[in-house]
Amino acid sequence: MRPLQRSGAHCIERRLCIARRSGVSGEELADATALVLAVIFGWAAVAKLITHPSTRESFTELGLVAPRALSFVVPAAELVTAILLVVAAPVGAAAAIFLLVCFTVILARALRSGMRVSCSCFGAAAGSDVSVVDVARNLGLAMLCQLALFARSPIRVELIPLAVVSGIVVIGWCSLRLARRALAAA
């Protein structure tokens, strides 16, 4: 008898096995990963620009130096990273890792100090207080960036690898949403 629930890790492992049986190469998975990351970083940048006043306010609450300037610089850096992930994927992946390390340090500092500050990580789409879930999200994205370091420049995306990587990201996103709800209920 099969268990009713399967872990996120099991689902990811199954998707990777399907990709291997379909003859998907590591380069194709890396290219698809770079494209998915480009969409994520582009979305984050546009969301911050659309909700610019709340982004600036969040940066101020986080105690960042020059929050007004950073509220423009950070989305610009995310947009450049998104473009690089498509045209020069290894460079874009390295830039994404750098940004994620910076963001994670800021989030960890806020958590350690006990600040109750809203996370504008994806503009108004996030809107909840900074939590360990945000750090976990960044670590997951950084792991994807490591795969994107091996992508071709420019990337060439095939449907099956894109579906596999997109499925993994959706599973991760759903897991993080459930974790955030569980933390809020606790």
Protein Blocks (a to p, Z undefined) as FASTA:
>chain_A
ZZfbdcfklmmmmmmmmmmmnopafklmmmmmmmmmmmmmmmmmmmmmmmmmmmmmmmmm
nopahkllmmmmmmmmmmmmmmmmmmmmmlmmmmmmmmmmmmmmmmmmmmmnopacddfk
lojmnopacdfklmmmmmmmmmmmmmmmmpccdddddfklmmmmmmmmmmmmmmmmmmmm
mmmmZZ
